[in-house]
Amino acid sequence: MCLRIDFHLRTEGEELPDAFLEAYELELMFDNTRRSLGAALERKFSDVVCAEHAEAPSFTISGVYNNEREDMDIRYHVDTCCQFFLLRVMQILNQRA
């Protein structure tokens, strides 16, 4: 099974004249976010499949960098084949290491 991770990262709001991050730096931050979060999910879920349906979970990571507040909001969306497997995936996702 192949773990599917989709990323939807974007910016919103007017860029400040003295912005902390320029467009190039934002792209670097987005690339690093994709690599870092993708590697963490791969590490945790590379061998995790539903015992009943033999399917892997899939993840959608959405991130919005707000130019005006200069912060980023990241959200995870998890898709699984069944509710029981979703509970198992969430348990693994919430583990520290």
Secondary structure as UniProt FT lines:
FT   STRAND          4..12
FT   TURN            17..18
FT   HELIX           23..45
FT   TURN            46..47
FT   TURN            51..53
FT   STRAND          58..66
FT   TURN            67..70
FT   STRAND          71..79
FT   HELIX           83..93
//
